[in-house]
Amino acid sequence: MLLSHHVTIEQRQQIKRFKQQIQDAKTLDERRLYQAQLNKFVERLFIENRLQRSGEQ
């Protein structure tokens, strides 16, 4: 699980930017594109966190 304390300030800001882009999107396709980018970004954070945790054990 990825919790808010597992991400840096920069990563939080990037997530906020993606969410703002989703809200500001004019078309459904734009919204889907930004949502896909956000999903990939969060998935990458999750994987990085998991790899880091497995290295600590």
Backbone bond lengths (Angstrom), bond angles and torsions (degrees), N, CA, C in turn:
res aa  C-N    CA-C-N  psi(-1)  N-CA   C-N-CA  omega(-1)  CA-C   N-CA-C  phi
1 M - - - 1.448 - - 1.530 108.78 -
2 L 1.301 115.79 139.58 1.455 122.07 179.20 1.525 108.91 -102.54
3 L 1.313 116.15 117.48 1.458 120.92 -179.26 1.521 109.96 -106.52
4 S 1.317 115.57 163.42 1.466 119.94 -175.20 1.527 112.58 -60.43
5 H 1.323 118.41 -30.04 1.462 119.13 -179.98 1.534 112.04 -79.10
6 H 1.323 117.67 -2.00 1.457 121.45 176.67 1.521 112.88 -90.15
7 V 1.319 117.41 -6.34 1.460 120.87 -178.32 1.521 110.42 -113.99
8 T 1.325 115.25 151.01 1.459 120.72 -179.83 1.530 109.73 -81.11
9 I 1.290 115.45 169.65 1.471 120.91 177.73 1.524 109.87 -60.94
10 E 1.326 117.01 -41.56 1.465 121.01 179.72 1.532 111.10 -62.75
11 Q 1.324 115.98 -40.77 1.463 119.73 179.39 1.531 110.55 -66.53
12 R 1.316 117.54 -39.29 1.469 121.24 176.48 1.528 110.48 -61.97
13 Q 1.333 115.66 -42.22 1.462 119.63 179.18 1.523 110.64 -63.76
14 Q 1.323 116.73 -39.58 1.467 120.17 178.93 1.536 110.20 -64.13
15 I 1.308 117.20 -41.09 1.462 120.92 177.69 1.528 110.01 -62.93
16 K 1.323 116.81 -42.53 1.469 120.25 177.76 1.523 111.12 -61.97
17 R 1.353 116.65 -39.66 1.472 120.00 178.40 1.521 110.75 -62.65
18 F 1.331 116.40 -44.59 1.470 119.73 177.99 1.529 110.61 -59.66
19 K 1.326 116.94 -44.71 1.470 120.58 -179.11 1.526 110.73 -63.88
20 Q 1.335 116.90 -38.31 1.464 120.02 178.06 1.525 110.41 -67.05
21 Q 1.335 117.06 -39.89 1.464 120.44 177.64 1.523 110.75 -62.62
22 I 1.325 116.27 -38.68 1.468 120.33 178.06 1.527 109.34 -62.26
23 Q 1.324 116.87 -45.25 1.469 120.51 179.98 1.525 112.01 -65.54
24 D 1.327 116.70 -35.77 1.464 121.21 -176.36 1.524 113.39 -84.71
25 A 1.317 117.06 -7.96 1.470 120.48 -176.95 1.525 110.38 -59.81
26 K 1.316 114.68 139.36 1.461 120.31 -177.82 1.526 112.84 -89.50
27 T 1.321 116.43 -26.13 1.462 119.72 -178.27 1.525 110.21 -124.73
28 L 1.303 114.90 162.14 1.462 120.91 177.78 1.527 110.88 -63.50
29 D 1.331 116.58 -38.21 1.471 119.96 178.69 1.524 111.73 -63.29
30 E 1.331 115.97 -41.48 1.466 119.81 176.58 1.525 110.28 -61.33
31 R 1.317 115.58 -44.94 1.465 120.88 -179.53 1.526 110.36 -59.89
32 R 1.311 115.79 -44.22 1.474 120.09 179.27 1.525 111.40 -63.98
33 L 1.327 116.67 -39.13 1.460 121.02 179.38 1.527 110.62 -62.47
34 Y 1.322 116.40 -48.71 1.463 119.81 179.92 1.528 111.43 -66.61
35 Q 1.317 117.55 -36.12 1.465 120.70 177.87 1.527 110.35 -65.00
36 A 1.334 116.48 -40.20 1.472 120.76 177.98 1.528 110.41 -64.12
37 Q 1.337 116.41 -40.82 1.470 119.81 178.34 1.520 110.72 -64.44
38 L 1.327 116.69 -41.99 1.458 120.62 177.61 1.524 110.69 -62.70
39 N 1.317 116.80 -44.71 1.463 120.62 179.65 1.521 111.57 -60.11
40 K 1.332 117.31 -43.93 1.468 120.86 178.99 1.521 111.27 -64.11
41 F 1.330 116.41 -40.63 1.454 121.05 179.66 1.529 110.86 -63.01
42 V 1.326 117.14 -47.55 1.466 121.33 -179.63 1.530 110.50 -66.94
43 E 1.322 116.95 -37.80 1.464 120.08 177.09 1.526 110.67 -62.12
44 R 1.327 116.48 -41.15 1.468 120.32 178.78 1.526 110.11 -64.50
45 L 1.338 117.06 -41.03 1.468 120.46 176.95 1.529 110.84 -61.74
46 F 1.327 116.03 -42.56 1.455 121.05 179.43 1.530 110.86 -60.93
47 I 1.318 116.53 -45.67 1.469 120.98 -179.55 1.521 110.76 -64.57
48 E 1.331 116.67 -44.11 1.467 120.18 178.54 1.519 110.50 -60.16
49 N 1.328 117.35 -43.13 1.455 121.76 -179.99 1.523 110.98 -64.11
50 R 1.319 115.49 -42.10 1.468 119.96 -179.46 1.530 111.08 -65.11
51 L 1.331 116.42 -41.88 1.461 120.30 177.98 1.534 110.72 -64.59
52 Q 1.316 115.71 -39.72 1.459 119.85 178.70 1.531 110.42 -64.32
53 R 1.327 116.28 -43.45 1.473 119.96 179.90 1.519 111.51 -65.78
54 S 1.327 117.60 -38.61 1.461 119.81 -179.08 1.525 110.60 -69.35
55 G 1.326 117.46 -28.19 1.456 121.60 176.97 1.519 112.25 -73.34
56 E 1.311 117.17 -23.96 1.461 121.48 -178.59 1.526 112.30 -81.52
57 Q 1.319 116.65 -22.72 1.474 120.01 -175.18 1.489 112.54 -82.73
